[in-house]
């Protein structure tokens, strides 16, 4: 069993909905920087309860899943290190504002997952998993382990759909189709999104979550149970 198989087996046994591997090509290990992407599916029932505002249950679920992803990233890192590789786990949800408030983390989970062929970016600026749509949370582990990468093309499912654009109470979603290399600001105004949450949903986790655009997205909304 090779290292990718070992990582995949570990994560799937711990409940991961999907696992992907990508070559980043720049980062802490230079051109030898690779990434492991971890996909955890959110509870359908919890997301379905989101209507005009997030719920306290969703806020709790969001935090719990993030903590679990961080734990899984650490376990992947242990496995990589045991096999002679270096690793850096990227926090599931953390803003690093060394250059001012820019609503960005150390590295984009969405970029790694997209490069791994697990999905792409929707009009709502969220990662859309190929099966589960935006109803997921992501984790990333950067490493110098040279994975065997399989490339795949992403086709946006957002063509002809503006459900998230129409539902967003902050007006942050601009309605443009995401393309590789496009700046986030062309798709989403993160300041407008964050400011609205802090004002309108202060009574739920001090305005840290929303989820409306995720709940109305038709991609992954009806997941087959066959």
BALOBA-1460 file (C-alpha; in Angstrom, 3 decimals):
// residues 226
<rec num="1" residu="x" x="0.000" y="0.000" z="0.000"/>
<rec num="2" residu="x" x="1.515" y="3.333" z="-1.074"/>
<rec num="3" residu="x" x="1.318" y="6.576" z="0.906"/>
<rec num="4" residu="x" x="-1.720" y="7.964" z="-0.941"/>
<rec num="5" residu="x" x="-3.606" y="4.735" z="-0.278"/>
<rec num="6" residu="x" x="-2.606" y="4.833" z="3.392"/>
<rec num="7" residu="x" x="-3.791" y="8.436" z="3.759"/>
<rec num="8" residu="x" x="-7.043" y="7.745" z="1.923"/>
<rec num="9" residu="x" x="-7.753" y="4.647" z="4.008"/>
<rec num="10" residu="x" x="-7.069" y="6.539" z="7.237"/>
<rec num="11" residu="x" x="-9.333" y="9.456" z="6.335"/>
<rec num="12" residu="x" x="-12.177" y="7.383" z="4.935"/>
<rec num="13" residu="x" x="-12.153" y="5.230" z="8.069"/>
<rec num="14" residu="x" x="-12.529" y="8.438" z="10.093"/>
<rec num="15" residu="x" x="-15.572" y="9.624" z="8.155"/>
<rec num="16" residu="x" x="-14.102" y="11.774" z="5.373"/>
<rec num="17" residu="x" x="-16.505" y="12.033" z="2.431"/>
<rec num="18" residu="x" x="-13.673" y="12.477" z="-0.062"/>
<rec num="19" residu="x" x="-9.894" y="12.808" z="-0.253"/>
<rec num="20" residu="x" x="-7.751" y="14.432" z="-2.939"/>
<rec num="21" residu="x" x="-4.124" y="15.070" z="-3.765"/>
<rec num="22" residu="x" x="-2.634" y="17.970" z="-5.712"/>
<rec num="23" residu="x" x="0.659" y="19.614" z="-6.620"/>
<rec num="24" residu="x" x="0.742" y="23.244" z="-5.520"/>
<rec num="25" residu="x" x="4.110" y="24.063" z="-7.086"/>
<rec num="26" residu="x" x="4.877" y="26.870" z="-4.651"/>
<rec num="27" residu="x" x="4.747" y="27.194" z="-0.907"/>
<rec num="28" residu="x" x="6.711" y="26.134" z="2.161"/>
<rec num="29" residu="x" x="8.456" y="23.320" z="0.261"/>
<rec num="30" residu="x" x="9.041" y="25.290" z="-2.936"/>
<rec num="31" residu="x" x="8.250" y="23.515" z="-6.192"/>
<rec num="32" residu="x" x="7.961" y="20.276" z="-4.231"/>
<rec num="33" residu="x" x="4.888" y="21.490" z="-2.314"/>
<rec num="34" residu="x" x="1.974" y="19.069" z="-2.546"/>
<rec num="35" residu="x" x="-1.360" y="19.047" z="-0.735"/>
<rec num="36" residu="x" x="-3.779" y="16.569" z="0.789"/>
<rec num="37" residu="x" x="-7.394" y="17.780" z="0.666"/>
<rec num="38" residu="x" x="-9.924" y="16.471" z="3.160"/>
<rec num="39" residu="x" x="-13.674" y="16.763" z="2.555"/>
<rec num="40" residu="x" x="-16.114" y="16.421" z="5.445"/>
<rec num="41" residu="x" x="-19.793" y="16.493" z="4.534"/>
<rec num="42" residu="x" x="-22.058" y="18.612" z="6.697"/>
<rec num="43" residu="x" x="-25.307" y="17.250" z="8.113"/>
<rec num="44" residu="x" x="-28.061" y="17.607" z="5.526"/>
<rec num="45" residu="x" x="-30.669" y="18.072" z="8.257"/>
<rec num="46" residu="x" x="-28.685" y="20.854" z="9.939"/>
<rec num="47" residu="x" x="-28.134" y="22.744" z="6.681"/>
<rec num="48" residu="x" x="-31.781" y="22.313" z="5.667"/>
<rec num="49" residu="x" x="-32.849" y="24.188" z="8.806"/>
<rec num="50" residu="x" x="-31.127" y="27.363" z="7.615"/>
<rec num="51" residu="x" x="-33.708" y="29.769" z="6.192"/>
<rec num="52" residu="x" x="-33.625" y="33.558" z="6.604"/>
<rec num="53" residu="x" x="-30.749" y="33.235" z="9.062"/>
<rec num="54" residu="x" x="-28.367" y="30.597" z="10.410"/>
<rec num="55" residu="x" x="-29.376" y="28.486" z="13.391"/>
<rec num="56" residu="x" x="-27.610" y="27.977" z="16.691"/>
<rec num="57" residu="x" x="-27.362" y="24.308" z="15.747"/>
<rec num="58" residu="x" x="-25.558" y="25.185" z="12.514"/>
<rec num="59" residu="x" x="-23.099" y="27.426" z="14.363"/>
<rec num="60" residu="x" x="-22.294" y="24.574" z="16.761"/>
<rec num="61" residu="x" x="-22.036" y="22.059" z="13.889"/>
<rec num="62" residu="x" x="-19.741" y="24.406" z="11.945"/>
<rec num="63" residu="x" x="-17.346" y="24.736" z="14.881"/>
<rec num="64" residu="x" x="-17.425" y="21.026" z="15.693"/>
<rec num="65" residu="x" x="-16.658" y="19.989" z="12.116"/>
<rec num="66" residu="x" x="-13.802" y="22.492" z="11.900"/>
<rec num="67" residu="x" x="-12.256" y="21.066" z="15.081"/>
<rec num="68" residu="x" x="-12.606" y="17.540" z="13.715"/>
<rec num="69" residu="x" x="-10.935" y="18.526" z="10.436"/>
<rec num="70" residu="x" x="-7.995" y="20.012" z="12.354"/>
<rec num="71" residu="x" x="-7.643" y="16.700" z="14.191"/>
<rec num="72" residu="x" x="-7.680" y="14.739" z="10.922"/>
<rec num="73" residu="x" x="-5.039" y="17.044" z="9.431"/>
<rec num="74" residu="x" x="-2.809" y="16.303" z="12.399"/>
<rec num="75" residu="x" x="-3.297" y="12.559" z="11.979"/>
<rec num="76" residu="x" x="-2.377" y="12.821" z="8.288"/>
<rec num="77" residu="x" x="0.695" y="14.803" z="9.289"/>
<rec num="78" residu="x" x="1.751" y="12.119" z="11.763"/>
<rec num="79" residu="x" x="1.445" y="9.483" z="9.041"/>
<rec num="80" residu="x" x="3.467" y="11.563" z="6.576"/>
<rec num="81" residu="x" x="6.205" y="12.200" z="9.120"/>
<rec num="82" residu="x" x="6.366" y="8.514" z="10.018"/>
<rec num="83" residu="x" x="7.068" y="7.851" z="6.351"/>
<rec num="84" residu="x" x="9.878" y="10.408" z="6.177"/>
<rec num="85" residu="x" x="8.010" y="13.474" z="4.884"/>
<rec num="86" residu="x" x="7.434" y="16.963" z="6.282"/>
<rec num="87" residu="x" x="3.984" y="18.440" z="6.752"/>
<rec num="88" residu="x" x="2.197" y="21.678" z="7.613"/>
<rec num="89" residu="x" x="-1.509" y="21.468" z="8.551"/>
<rec num="90" residu="x" x="-3.649" y="24.417" z="7.485"/>
<rec num="91" residu="x" x="-6.304" y="25.463" z="9.990"/>
<rec num="92" residu="x" x="-9.841" y="24.614" z="8.899"/>
<rec num="93" residu="x" x="-11.045" y="28.134" z="9.728"/>
<rec num="94" residu="x" x="-8.544" y="30.863" z="10.514"/>
<rec num="95" residu="x" x="-7.968" y="34.369" z="9.175"/>
<rec num="96" residu="x" x="-4.410" y="35.673" z="9.093"/>
<rec num="97" residu="x" x="-4.498" y="39.443" z="8.996"/>
<rec num="98" residu="x" x="-0.837" y="40.404" z="9.000"/>
<rec num="99" residu="x" x="-1.420" y="42.863" z="6.146"/>
<rec num="100" residu="x" x="-4.741" y="44.153" z="7.400"/>
<rec num="101" residu="x" x="-8.155" y="42.530" z="7.471"/>
<rec num="102" residu="x" x="-8.334" y="40.629" z="4.164"/>
<rec num="103" residu="x" x="-10.501" y="37.622" z="5.098"/>
<rec num="104" residu="x" x="-7.826" y="35.157" z="4.038"/>
<rec num="105" residu="x" x="-6.104" y="32.212" z="5.659"/>
<rec num="106" residu="x" x="-2.557" y="30.982" z="5.192"/>
<rec num="107" residu="x" x="-3.514" y="28.876" z="2.192"/>
<rec num="108" residu="x" x="-6.739" y="28.372" z="0.236"/>
<rec num="109" residu="x" x="-8.471" y="25.067" z="0.968"/>
<rec num="110" residu="x" x="-10.626" y="25.686" z="-2.099"/>
<rec num="111" residu="x" x="-7.568" y="26.026" z="-4.346"/>
<rec num="112" residu="x" x="-6.083" y="22.729" z="-3.176"/>
<rec num="113" residu="x" x="-9.394" y="20.871" z="-3.463"/>
<rec num="114" residu="x" x="-10.022" y="22.310" z="-6.941"/>
<rec num="115" residu="x" x="-6.545" y="21.304" z="-8.134"/>
<rec num="116" residu="x" x="-7.203" y="17.834" z="-6.730"/>
<rec num="117" residu="x" x="-10.219" y="17.492" z="-9.019"/>
<rec num="118" residu="x" x="-12.757" y="17.332" z="-6.201"/>
<rec num="119" residu="x" x="-14.872" y="20.210" z="-7.540"/>
<rec num="120" residu="x" x="-14.581" y="23.956" z="-8.112"/>
<rec num="121" residu="x" x="-15.807" y="27.367" z="-7.021"/>
<rec num="122" residu="x" x="-19.459" y="28.377" z="-7.318"/>
<rec num="123" residu="x" x="-21.034" y="31.786" z="-7.895"/>
<rec num="124" residu="x" x="-21.375" y="32.018" z="-4.116"/>
<rec num="125" residu="x" x="-17.601" y="31.841" z="-3.726"/>
<rec num="126" residu="x" x="-17.915" y="28.510" z="-1.923"/>
<rec num="127" residu="x" x="-16.246" y="25.277" z="-2.914"/>
<rec num="128" residu="x" x="-18.718" y="23.048" z="-4.761"/>
<rec num="129" residu="x" x="-17.887" y="19.390" z="-4.324"/>
<rec num="130" residu="x" x="-18.682" y="17.326" z="-7.406"/>
<rec num="131" residu="x" x="-21.247" y="15.266" z="-5.448"/>
<rec num="132" residu="x" x="-22.152" y="17.221" z="-2.318"/>
<rec num="133" residu="x" x="-22.079" y="20.784" z="-3.611"/>
<rec num="134" residu="x" x="-21.285" y="23.444" z="-0.993"/>
<rec num="135" residu="x" x="-22.476" y="21.296" z="1.927"/>
<rec num="136" residu="x" x="-18.930" y="20.435" z="2.945"/>
<rec num="137" residu="x" x="-16.017" y="21.724" z="4.973"/>
<rec num="138" residu="x" x="-12.416" y="21.367" z="3.813"/>
<rec num="139" residu="x" x="-9.060" y="20.636" z="5.362"/>
<rec num="140" residu="x" x="-5.586" y="20.848" z="3.825"/>
<rec num="141" residu="x" x="-2.184" y="19.422" z="4.689"/>
<rec num="142" residu="x" x="0.830" y="20.775" z="2.794"/>
<rec num="143" residu="x" x="3.735" y="18.384" z="2.406"/>
<rec num="144" residu="x" x="6.889" y="17.578" z="0.467"/>
<rec num="145" residu="x" x="5.550" y="14.121" z="-0.368"/>
<rec num="146" residu="x" x="5.554" y="13.635" z="-4.143"/>
<rec num="147" residu="x" x="2.056" y="12.321" z="-4.833"/>
<rec num="148" residu="x" x="0.968" y="10.779" z="-8.119"/>
<rec num="149" residu="x" x="-1.421" y="13.457" z="-9.405"/>
<rec num="150" residu="x" x="-4.385" y="12.929" z="-11.709"/>
<rec num="151" residu="x" x="-5.673" y="16.094" z="-13.380"/>
<rec num="152" residu="x" x="-9.338" y="16.643" z="-14.207"/>
<rec num="153" residu="x" x="-11.365" y="19.452" z="-15.793"/>
<rec num="154" residu="x" x="-13.977" y="21.361" z="-13.788"/>
<rec num="155" residu="x" x="-17.271" y="22.311" z="-15.416"/>
<rec num="156" residu="x" x="-19.285" y="24.845" z="-13.440"/>
<rec num="157" residu="x" x="-22.809" y="23.708" z="-12.513"/>
<rec num="158" residu="x" x="-23.815" y="27.345" z="-11.912"/>
<rec num="159" residu="x" x="-24.629" y="28.131" z="-15.547"/>
<rec num="160" residu="x" x="-28.193" y="29.430" z="-15.669"/>
<rec num="161" residu="x" x="-28.578" y="29.444" z="-11.873"/>
<rec num="162" residu="x" x="-28.673" y="32.499" z="-9.595"/>
<rec num="163" residu="x" x="-30.260" y="30.940" z="-6.501"/>
<rec num="164" residu="x" x="-27.456" y="32.083" z="-4.206"/>
<rec num="165" residu="x" x="-27.255" y="35.536" z="-5.808"/>
<rec num="166" residu="x" x="-30.955" y="36.135" z="-5.220"/>
<rec num="167" residu="x" x="-30.950" y="34.711" z="-1.683"/>
<rec num="168" residu="x" x="-27.911" y="36.556" z="-0.298"/>
<rec num="169" residu="x" x="-29.211" y="39.279" z="2.069"/>
<rec num="170" residu="x" x="-25.904" y="41.181" z="2.003"/>
<rec num="171" residu="x" x="-25.615" y="41.558" z="-1.771"/>
<rec num="172" residu="x" x="-22.074" y="40.189" z="-1.536"/>
<rec num="173" residu="x" x="-22.446" y="37.649" z="-4.360"/>
<rec num="174" residu="x" x="-21.755" y="39.267" z="-7.737"/>
<rec num="175" residu="x" x="-23.184" y="36.508" z="-9.930"/>
<rec num="176" residu="x" x="-20.099" y="35.811" z="-12.039"/>
<rec num="177" residu="x" x="-19.018" y="32.323" z="-13.042"/>
<rec num="178" residu="x" x="-15.695" y="31.365" z="-11.479"/>
<rec num="179" residu="x" x="-12.779" y="30.625" z="-13.765"/>
<rec num="180" residu="x" x="-9.297" y="29.477" z="-12.825"/>
<rec num="181" residu="x" x="-7.083" y="32.443" z="-12.008"/>
<rec num="182" residu="x" x="-9.996" y="34.763" z="-11.270"/>
<rec num="183" residu="x" x="-9.579" y="36.990" z="-8.226"/>
<rec num="184" residu="x" x="-12.023" y="36.339" z="-5.394"/>
<rec num="185" residu="x" x="-13.184" y="39.963" z="-5.457"/>
<rec num="186" residu="x" x="-14.660" y="39.374" z="-8.926"/>
<rec num="187" residu="x" x="-16.990" y="36.724" z="-7.480"/>
<rec num="188" residu="x" x="-17.616" y="37.822" z="-3.904"/>
<rec num="189" residu="x" x="-17.301" y="40.883" z="-1.659"/>
<rec num="190" residu="x" x="-16.068" y="39.261" z="1.586"/>
<rec num="191" residu="x" x="-16.317" y="42.521" z="3.547"/>
<rec num="192" residu="x" x="-19.994" y="42.949" z="2.670"/>
<rec num="193" residu="x" x="-20.660" y="39.334" z="3.666"/>
<rec num="194" residu="x" x="-18.784" y="39.584" z="6.970"/>
<rec num="195" residu="x" x="-20.187" y="42.977" z="7.953"/>
<rec num="196" residu="x" x="-23.741" y="41.846" z="7.332"/>
<rec num="197" residu="x" x="-23.271" y="38.683" z="9.400"/>
<rec num="198" residu="x" x="-21.801" y="40.602" z="12.305"/>
<rec num="199" residu="x" x="-24.723" y="43.024" z="12.290"/>
<rec num="200" residu="x" x="-27.697" y="40.801" z="11.463"/>
<rec num="201" residu="x" x="-26.669" y="37.556" z="13.146"/>
<rec num="202" residu="x" x="-24.903" y="38.861" z="16.226"/>
<rec num="203" residu="x" x="-27.246" y="36.776" z="18.392"/>
<rec num="204" residu="x" x="-25.936" y="33.568" z="16.747"/>
<rec num="205" residu="x" x="-22.257" y="32.997" z="17.426"/>
<rec num="206" residu="x" x="-21.643" y="36.768" z="17.381"/>
<rec num="207" residu="x" x="-22.217" y="36.840" z="13.641"/>
<rec num="208" residu="x" x="-19.550" y="34.301" z="12.707"/>
<rec num="209" residu="x" x="-21.669" y="32.225" z="10.314"/>
<rec num="210" residu="x" x="-24.492" y="32.565" z="7.799"/>
<rec num="211" residu="x" x="-24.947" y="29.628" z="5.404"/>
<rec num="212" residu="x" x="-27.938" y="30.952" z="3.435"/>
<rec num="213" residu="x" x="-26.161" y="30.716" z="0.068"/>
<rec num="214" residu="x" x="-25.124" y="27.164" z="0.929"/>
<rec num="215" residu="x" x="-28.601" y="26.049" z="1.944"/>
<rec num="216" residu="x" x="-30.311" y="27.301" z="-1.238"/>
<rec num="217" residu="x" x="-27.732" y="25.864" z="-3.654"/>
<rec num="218" residu="x" x="-29.351" y="23.026" z="-5.639"/>
<rec num="219" residu="x" x="-26.030" y="21.207" z="-6.100"/>
<rec num="220" residu="x" x="-25.934" y="18.418" z="-3.548"/>
<rec num="221" residu="x" x="-29.242" y="19.505" z="-2.010"/>
<rec num="222" residu="x" x="-30.867" y="16.184" z="-2.789"/>
<rec num="223" residu="x" x="-28.221" y="13.539" z="-2.238"/>
<rec num="224" residu="x" x="-29.123" y="10.048" z="-3.429"/>
<rec num="225" residu="x" x="-29.463" y="7.461" z="-0.701"/>
<rec num="226" residu="x" x="-29.455" y="4.502" z="-3.055"/>
